[in-house]
Amino acid sequence: MSAGTSTSTKSIEYAAYELTNYDLTAIAPATKKTEPLGPKDILVRIKACSLNYRDLLVATGRYRKIQLPRVPLSDGAGEVVEVGSAVTSFKPGMRVSPNFMTGWHGGLISPEVVQTDLGAGVDGVLRQYAVFDECSLVKIPDYLSFEEAATLPCAALTAWNGLIENGNLKAGEVVLCMGSGGVSIFAMQLALMSGAEVIATSSSDEKLKRLKDLGASHVINYKTTPDWEKEVVRLTRGRGVDHVVEVGGAGTLEKSAISVKLGGHISLIGVLAEPNPKSNHAVHLLMKAVKLQGVFVGSVEMYQRMNRALEVHKLKPVIDKVFEAQDIVEALRYMQSGKHFGKVVVKI
Ligand SMILES: NC(=O)c1ccc[n+]([C@@H]2O[C@H](COP(=O)([O-])OP(=O)(O)OC[C@H]3O[C@@H](n4cnc5c(N)ncnc54)[C@H](OP(=O)(O)O)[C@@H]3O)[C@@H](O)[C@H]2O)c1
């Protein structure tokens, strides 16, 4: 993306990309203009974005119907350029990131805040400049680069919400993380950071080796061991894990319910696996008195709490590959291929 063509404090013209149709290839360059800043508004120069599986769903019309054209991508990090007259928490030069749902500041999720998700309900971050309300931004940890910080808003915060805010994870507990994508690797890192033990799965032996190198105690190939839940039960000496970070959805929920201990906790996060019509998950969930919690990313307050923990532990996001903005379609296709390990990032 070339530099902005104007630097007026009233309105800035900038380069962006827009999804114009429900098709991965229908992402085209566009020139847009910022609105003049309101009192609580903050103008941010976006420096990096990251991709989530959800961006593939949005771009192919499998998320929810949205208004097109729409600037894609929810996750970004950048630098404050200018602040409105009533802004108190941010100054020009500060490094920031917008929350996935810009309207979810704290408390419970609501129908209104769900509509404020970047890259779907409102324009996303694949652009040079964006204006955010002060309440929707967080400061990014000093030790992280813009590329690293851009991986946090969706994948890391979802894992944090599932395991820490909701799951009340404790040191010594056992966490099952499924696959080696963005959410799952953050879940593993947050679990290890909290003193928990991790059992990780993947479809690739090479990725399993990398998961072990990152600290997983046990790894299982879910392709070559289709009954992987039995292996989880064996590894936990019949007890089951304390938490499952469930990214497969209806296709894996029965296996997760078998893997979890009596009274254990499942964070229901993703829908990656083909649904299994013969699944008997309801019976397992009920008879094991499982705490099943749907997770939908997190609030600004959760994001702030997570960043404090990251700062203390200096957790490093795992970035697989960094693309240039003009290669956004290639970046999405790379993610679609499933070759990635951790996060795919786009530089602006
Ligand atoms: N609820 C929320 O707020 C929320 C937030 C973020 C993401 N999500 C959802 O969570 C899921 C993961 O998102 P992501 O962005 O982390 O995706 P991602 O980075 O693309 O990760 C996908 C990885 O999951 C693994 N996988 C695929 N099919 C699997 C299966 N049947 N069983 C176990 N693992 C499987 C694969 O790992 P291997 O290559 O190692 O096999 C794949 O590379 C998606 O469904 C996404 O929509 C939900």
The ligand as an ORCA input file, in Angstrom:
! r2SCAN-3c Opt
* xyz 0 1
  N     -15.879    -18.163     18.709
  C     -14.972    -17.239     18.450
  O     -14.987    -16.139     18.994
  C     -13.879    -17.591     17.520
  C     -12.714    -16.811     17.462
  C     -11.669    -17.229     16.635
  C     -11.836    -18.374     15.855
  N     -12.994    -19.065     15.914
  C     -13.181    -20.304     15.157
  O     -12.195    -21.227     15.632
  C     -11.742    -22.031     14.556
  C     -10.233    -21.861     14.413
  O      -9.969    -20.538     13.994
  P      -8.471    -20.081     13.680
  O      -8.555    -18.685     13.191
  O      -7.570    -20.439     14.794
  O      -8.184    -21.046     12.430
  P      -6.821    -21.434     11.727
  O      -5.707    -20.600     12.213
  O      -7.109    -21.477     10.269
  O      -6.580    -22.905     12.260
  C      -7.150    -24.001     11.651
  C      -6.420    -25.255     12.129
  O      -7.325    -26.066     12.864
  C      -6.978    -27.409     12.685
  N      -8.138    -28.220     12.297
  C      -8.819    -28.194     11.145
  N      -9.774    -29.124     11.140
  C      -9.690    -29.751     12.336
  C     -10.373    -30.822     12.933
  N     -11.361    -31.468     12.295
  N     -10.011    -31.223     14.173
  C      -9.018    -30.583     14.810
  N      -8.316    -29.561     14.298
  C      -8.662    -29.156     13.071
  C      -5.892    -27.489     11.641
  O      -4.672    -27.699     12.330
  P      -3.570    -28.768     11.815
  O      -3.097    -28.216     10.501
  O      -2.548    -28.757     12.883
  O      -4.287    -30.075     11.675
  C      -5.947    -26.108     10.995
  O      -4.716    -25.688     10.520
  C     -12.549    -21.596     13.341
  O     -13.712    -22.395     13.233
  C     -12.958    -20.167     13.667
  O     -14.120    -19.760     12.998
  C     -14.017    -18.690     16.711
*
